[in-house]
Amino acid sequence: MTAVGILGGSFNPPHLGHLALAEDALAELGLERVMIVPVCVAPHRPVPTDDPGAEHRLAMCRALFAGHPQLEVSTLEIDRGGRSYTVDTLRSVNASDPDAELTVILGADVASSLPTWRMPHEILSLARVAVAERGPATGGKEPAHPDVVATIAAIDEQARVTLLNMGPVAVSSTLVRERLAGGQAIVDLVGPEVAHYIAAHGLYATPDRAAVS
């Protein structure tokens, strides 16, 4: 049986926290590979005005995860088009590899919103859930959202949930965009490849020097 992780998101833009999460899940859960799945259109929010588009977000993911053969950037949701729902992605992966054991990798804040997703009970029947992001005050021992397990169990008491042991990562896509808006460097948040891509394509209306400095 193949153990496959699925890390989805807008990746607007992808950053080193995403890379750390994927690598941690790969190691902690003994996964054979992690699929990085950028959404086409996020289902629960309007398209941000500064979204560079799915193709740019896909290219930035490829730049960030290049050189990590067990971390595979997937075009599944972008190819499908329209709003991207996790249940549809799990169905597709399950149909193409029915023997795979699937794990959806989530931050605790995102996992807490699982009851609002499309067909959450089916999601939990198709996949395990691995939850990351510990609060700094707990020394990495407790989830940042201590009710997340109860929230998931309320959907399905048989849900298979694992709390990852990785510590907090002080980076987010919002922080990256805020730095860019302020003309500040982002290399320490996204790595040189993504920073150069953003600068080369003039994404987020940012001067070249801010992205790559």
MARGU-286550 format. One record per residue (C-alpha): residue in three letters; y, z, x. Coordinates in steps of 0.001 Angstrom, whole numbers, plus 500000, padded with zeros to 6 digits. Last residue first. Layout:
MARGU-286550
<pt residuo="Ala" v="Y" w="Z" u="X"/>
...
END
This chain:
MARGU-286550
<pt residuo="Ser" v="541506" w="498092" u="517288"/>
<pt residuo="Val" v="539348" w="495654" u="515334"/>
<pt residuo="Ala" v="540439" w="496104" u="511752"/>
<pt residuo="Ala" v="544073" w="497005" u="512311"/>
<pt residuo="Arg" v="544661" w="494202" u="514834"/>
<pt residuo="Asp" v="543695" w="491483" u="512364"/>
<pt residuo="Pro" v="546349" w="492509" u="509821"/>
<pt residuo="Thr" v="544699" w="493464" u="506515"/>
<pt residuo="Ala" v="544832" w="491769" u="503134"/>
<pt residuo="Tyr" v="541469" w="493340" u="502238"/>
<pt residuo="Leu" v="539738" w="490491" u="504046"/>
<pt residuo="Gly" v="541547" w="488311" u="506552"/>
<pt residuo="His" v="538393" w="486383" u="507400"/>
<pt residuo="Ala" v="538426" w="487054" u="511143"/>
<pt residuo="Ala" v="539683" w="490611" u="510671"/>
<pt residuo="Ile" v="536988" w="491593" u="508198"/>
<pt residuo="Tyr" v="534299" w="489928" u="510308"/>
<pt residuo="His" v="535579" w="491646" u="513452"/>
<pt residuo="Ala" v="535394" w="495065" u="511795"/>
<pt residuo="Val" v="531915" w="494279" u="510447"/>
<pt residuo="Glu" v="530639" w="493429" u="513933"/>
<pt residuo="Pro" v="532495" w="496222" u="515727"/>
<pt residuo="Gly" v="531093" w="499141" u="513720"/>
<pt residuo="Val" v="532049" w="500153" u="510178"/>
<pt residuo="Leu" v="533678" w="503586" u="510429"/>
<pt residuo="Asp" v="534517" w="503855" u="514144"/>
<pt residuo="Val" v="535715" w="500251" u="514120"/>
<pt residuo="Ile" v="538127" w="500995" u="511274"/>
<pt residuo="Ala" v="541533" w="500968" u="512998"/>
<pt residuo="Gln" v="544628" w="501819" u="510968"/>
<pt residuo="Gly" v="547060" w="499471" u="509239"/>
<pt residuo="Gly" v="547519" w="501814" u="506286"/>
<pt residuo="Ala" v="545789" w="499466" u="503851"/>
<pt residuo="Leu" v="542963" w="499123" u="506355"/>
<pt residuo="Arg" v="542579" w="502876" u="506541"/>
<pt residuo="Glu" v="542480" w="503117" u="502759"/>
<pt residuo="Arg" v="539886" w="500333" u="502580"/>
<pt residuo="Val" v="537630" w="502146" u="505054"/>
<pt residuo="Leu" v="538098" w="505453" u="503227"/>
<pt residuo="Thr" v="537114" w="503819" u="499935"/>
<pt residuo="Ser" v="534020" w="502315" u="501563"/>
<pt residuo="Ser" v="532996" w="505816" u="502569"/>
<pt residuo="Val" v="532701" w="507802" u="505773"/>
<pt residuo="Ala" v="532242" w="511461" u="506655"/>
<pt residuo="Val" v="528454" w="511458" u="506790"/>
<pt residuo="Pro" v="526881" w="514689" u="505542"/>
<pt residuo="Gly" v="523585" w="515777" u="507054"/>
<pt residuo="Met" v="520286" w="513968" u="506671"/>
<pt residuo="Asn" v="517476" w="516016" u="505160"/>
<pt residuo="Leu" v="516595" w="513715" u="502266"/>
<pt residuo="Leu" v="515836" w="515284" u="498903"/>
<pt residuo="Thr" v="512739" w="513634" u="497412"/>
<pt residuo="Val" v="512285" w="512981" u="493700"/>
<pt residuo="Arg" v="509197" w="511714" u="491840"/>
<pt residuo="Ala" v="509985" w="511787" u="488133"/>
<pt residuo="Gln" v="507324" w="513468" u="485979"/>
<pt residuo="Glu" v="509941" w="515446" u="484061"/>
<pt residuo="Asp" v="511535" w="512163" u="483056"/>
<pt residuo="Ile" v="515175" w="511853" u="482040"/>
<pt residuo="Ala" v="515801" w="515605" u="482186"/>
<pt residuo="Ala" v="513979" w="515623" u="485529"/>
<pt residuo="Ile" v="516717" w="513386" u="486941"/>
<pt residuo="Thr" v="519477" w="515781" u="485955"/>
<pt residuo="Ala" v="517410" w="518759" u="487091"/>
<pt residuo="Val" v="517032" w="517169" u="490523"/>
<pt residuo="Val" v="520758" w="516439" u="490670"/>
<pt residuo="Asp" v="521792" w="519953" u="489684"/>
<pt residuo="Pro" v="522435" w="521102" u="493229"/>
<pt residuo="His" v="525022" w="518339" u="493827"/>
<pt residuo="Ala" v="525752" w="518570" u="497558"/>
<pt residuo="Pro" v="522028" w="519102" u="498002"/>
<pt residuo="Glu" v="520956" w="522175" u="499977"/>
<pt residuo="Lys" v="519955" w="522728" u="503591"/>
<pt residuo="Gly" v="522449" w="520459" u="505373"/>
<pt residuo="Gly" v="524455" w="523362" u="506757"/>
<pt residuo="Thr" v="525327" w="524447" u="503238"/>
<pt residuo="Ala" v="529096" w="524252" u="503597"/>
<pt residuo="Pro" v="528945" w="520621" u="504712"/>
<pt residuo="Gly" v="527474" w="519485" u="501369"/>
<pt residuo="Arg" v="524314" w="517441" u="501639"/>
<pt residuo="Glu" v="524290" w="513736" u="500964"/>
<pt residuo="Ala" v="520925" w="512081" u="500254"/>
<pt residuo="Val" v="518569" w="511568" u="497294"/>
<pt residuo="Ala" v="515278" w="509674" u="497446"/>
<pt residuo="Val" v="514014" w="508461" u="494081"/>
<pt residuo="Arg" v="510475" w="507227" u="493502"/>
<pt residuo="Ala" v="510044" w="503950" u="491728"/>
<pt residuo="Leu" v="508744" w="502037" u="488718"/>
<pt residuo="Ser" v="508400" w="504911" u="486244"/>
<pt residuo="Leu" v="511737" w="506345" u="487302"/>
<pt residuo="Ile" v="513480" w="503026" u="486702"/>
<pt residuo="Glu" v="511715" w="502762" u="483344"/>
<pt residuo="His" v="513173" w="506115" u="482282"/>
<pt residuo="Pro" v="516624" w="505044" u="483498"/>
<pt residuo="Met" v="516708" w="502029" u="481131"/>
<pt residuo="Arg" v="520236" w="500852" u="481997"/>
<pt residuo="Trp" v="522089" w="503532" u="483905"/>
<pt residuo="Thr" v="523968" w="506413" u="482286"/>
<pt residuo="Pro" v="521208" w="508984" u="482954"/>
<pt residuo="Leu" v="521365" w="508037" u="486679"/>
<pt residuo="Ser" v="524918" w="509335" u="487146"/>
<pt residuo="Ser" v="523796" w="512329" u="489213"/>
<pt residuo="Ala" v="521939" w="509955" u="491527"/>
<pt residuo="Val" v="525256" w="508298" u="492398"/>
<pt residuo="Asp" v="526818" w="511588" u="493447"/>
<pt residuo="Ala" v="523667" w="512610" u="495308"/>
<pt residuo="Gly" v="523586" w="509401" u="497341"/>
<pt residuo="Leu" v="520746" w="507140" u="496410"/>
<pt residuo="Ile" v="517646" w="505492" u="497884"/>
<pt residuo="Val" v="515305" w="503916" u="495321"/>
<pt residuo="Thr" v="511717" w="504202" u="496523"/>
<pt residuo="Leu" v="509061" w="501593" u="495737"/>
<pt residuo="Glu" v="505333" w="501798" u="496438"/>
<pt residuo="Ala" v="504262" w="498189" u="496903"/>
<pt residuo="Asp" v="501010" w="496993" u="495321"/>
<pt residuo="Pro" v="502766" w="494849" u="492716"/>
<pt residuo="Asp" v="504628" w="492820" u="495354"/>
<pt residuo="Ser" v="506464" w="489914" u="493672"/>
<pt residuo="Ala" v="506383" w="491493" u="490207"/>
<pt residuo="Asn" v="507314" w="494926" u="491567"/>
<pt residuo="Val" v="510276" w="493484" u="493442"/>
<pt residuo="Ser" v="511484" w="491678" u="490338"/>
<pt residuo="Arg" v="510987" w="494673" u="488036"/>
<pt residuo="Leu" v="512763" w="496906" u="490515"/>
<pt residuo="Thr" v="515719" w="494519" u="490615"/>
<pt residuo="Asp" v="515923" w="494353" u="486834"/>
<pt residuo="Val" v="515850" w="498160" u="486594"/>
<pt residuo="Thr" v="518597" w="498403" u="489198"/>
<pt residuo="Tyr" v="521016" w="496392" u="487082"/>
<pt residuo="Ser" v="523352" w="493839" u="488631"/>
<pt residuo="Arg" v="525939" w="492249" u="486351"/>
<pt residuo="Gly" v="526022" w="488487" u="486603"/>
<pt residuo="Gly" v="524079" w="486502" u="489168"/>
<pt residuo="Arg" v="520361" w="486509" u="489927"/>
<pt residuo="Asp" v="521033" w="485126" u="493411"/>
<pt residuo="Ile" v="523460" w="487971" u="494084"/>
<pt residuo="Glu" v="520927" w="490509" u="492879"/>
<pt residuo="Leu" v="518069" w="489244" u="495046"/>
<pt residuo="Thr" v="520120" w="488309" u="498110"/>
<pt residuo="Ser" v="518310" w="490899" u="500247"/>
<pt residuo="Val" v="519367" w="492390" u="503578"/>
<pt residuo="Glu" v="516271" w="493665" u="505366"/>
<pt residuo="Leu" v="516261" w="496925" u="507318"/>
<pt residuo="Gln" v="512963" w="497081" u="509211"/>
<pt residuo="Pro" v="514201" w="494492" u="511713"/>
<pt residuo="His" v="517339" w="496443" u="512650"/>
<pt residuo="Gly" v="519208" w="494045" u="514949"/>
<pt residuo="Ala" v="521490" w="492842" u="512205"/>
<pt residuo="Phe" v="522212" w="495587" u="509646"/>
<pt residuo="Leu" v="526010" w="495570" u="509930"/>
<pt residuo="Ala" v="526482" w="491802" u="510285"/>
<pt residuo="Arg" v="524055" w="491016" u="507465"/>
<pt residuo="Cys" v="525838" w="493530" u="505266"/>
<pt residuo="Met" v="529169" w="491890" u="506122"/>
<pt residuo="Ala" v="527761" w="488503" u="505121"/>
<pt residuo="Leu" v="526571" w="489883" u="501783"/>
<pt residuo="Arg" v="529977" w="491433" u="501091"/>
<pt residuo="His" v="531608" w="488101" u="501936"/>
<pt residuo="Glu" v="529257" w="486228" u="499590"/>
<pt residuo="Ala" v="529674" w="488760" u="496793"/>
<pt residuo="Gly" v="533445" w="488554" u="496617"/>
<pt residuo="Pro" v="536383" w="489892" u="498645"/>
<pt residuo="Asp" v="536786" w="492816" u="496220"/>
<pt residuo="Asp" v="540455" w="493815" u="496529"/>
<pt residuo="Thr" v="541189" w="493639" u="492805"/>
<pt residuo="Pro" v="538171" w="495806" u="492118"/>
<pt residuo="Val" v="535640" w="494336" u="489657"/>
<pt residuo="Pro" v="535568" w="496657" u="486668"/>
<pt residuo="Arg" v="533068" w="499535" u="486777"/>
<pt residuo="His" v="529616" w="500414" u="485521"/>
<pt residuo="Pro" v="527663" w="497176" u="486012"/>
<pt residuo="Ala" v="528612" w="496277" u="489597"/>
<pt residuo="Val" v="528757" w="492483" u="489892"/>
<pt residuo="Cys" v="526604" w="490620" u="492428"/>
<pt residuo="Val" v="525245" w="493801" u="493921"/>
<pt residuo="Pro" v="524342" w="494154" u="497584"/>
<pt residuo="Val" v="520642" w="494898" u="498104"/>
<pt residuo="Ile" v="519573" w="496383" u="501448"/>
<pt residuo="Met" v="515764" w="496393" u="501320"/>
<pt residuo="Val" v="514238" w="499119" u="503450"/>
<pt residuo="Arg" v="511025" w="498540" u="505356"/>
<pt residuo="Glu" v="507721" w="500166" u="506249"/>
<pt residuo="Leu" v="508822" w="503482" u="504835"/>
<pt residuo="Gly" v="507665" w="506742" u="506394"/>
<pt residuo="Leu" v="509873" w="508771" u="504079"/>
<pt residuo="Glu" v="511865" w="510586" u="506745"/>
<pt residuo="Ala" v="512141" w="507648" u="509156"/>
<pt residuo="Leu" v="513091" w="504847" u="506786"/>
<pt residuo="Ala" v="515219" w="507196" u="504704"/>
<pt residuo="Asp" v="517165" w="508212" u="507812"/>
<pt residuo="Glu" v="517633" w="504609" u="508920"/>
<pt residuo="Ala" v="518906" w="503521" u="505496"/>
<pt residuo="Leu" v="521262" w="506491" u="505226"/>
<pt residuo="Ala" v="522637" w="506005" u="508741"/>
<pt residuo="Leu" v="523284" w="502309" u="508094"/>
<pt residuo="His" v="525065" w="503054" u="504826"/>
<pt residuo="Gly" v="527146" w="505706" u="506589"/>
<pt residuo="Leu" v="528002" w="503158" u="509277"/>
<pt residuo="His" v="529866" w="501011" u="506768"/>
<pt residuo="Pro" v="529403" w="498238" u="504210"/>
<pt residuo="Pro" v="532679" w="497021" u="502671"/>
<pt residuo="Asn" v="532748" w="496881" u="499704"/>
<pt residuo="Phe" v="529000" w="497485" u="500035"/>
<pt residuo="Ser" v="528645" w="497169" u="496229"/>
<pt residuo="Gly" v="525409" w="499086" u="496189"/>
<pt residuo="Gly" v="521667" w="498972" u="496616"/>
<pt residuo="Leu" v="519293" w="500720" u="498978"/>
<pt residuo="Ile" v="515688" w="499928" u="498101"/>
<pt residuo="Gly" v="512898" w="501506" u="500116"/>
<pt residuo="Val" v="509463" w="499927" u="500450"/>
<pt residuo="Ala" v="506157" w="501641" u="501176"/>
<pt residuo="Thr" v="503411" w="499000" u="501328"/>
<pt residuo="Met" v="500000" w="500000" u="500000"/>
END
